Amino acid sequence: MKNYSSKTAKGYRLKPETHNLIKSLQELTRNNADEVLNASCMMYLSYVAGKNFEAGNQNTNSENSKS
């Protein structure tokens, strides 16, 4: 009888170096791949949202100074 893992494939298609990065982050944080990917995506989203917010503020300030 075979032992089956409770994990199911999520369909990730990543480069081998990305898989290696995820594996190293798993070892550092002692979390599974899903938790590492979730945390990474959330950090990236907050970074991008912060950049967009700053760019939006600059546009707003320049528009206000034209008035």
C-alpha positions, 0 to 999 in steps of 0.5 A: 500500500502506498502512502499519499501526501495530503498536499495537492498540486496547485499548478505552480509553473515556476523556474527552478531557481524560484523553487530553490528560493522558496525552498531556502525561505522554507528552511529559514522560516520553517513554514510550508511553501504555501505560507512562504508564497502567501507572505511573499505575495503580501509583502510584494503587494504592500510594496507595489501599493506603497509605490502607487500611493506615492506616485498618486500623491505626486500627481495630486500635488502637481495638479493642485499646484497648477491651480 
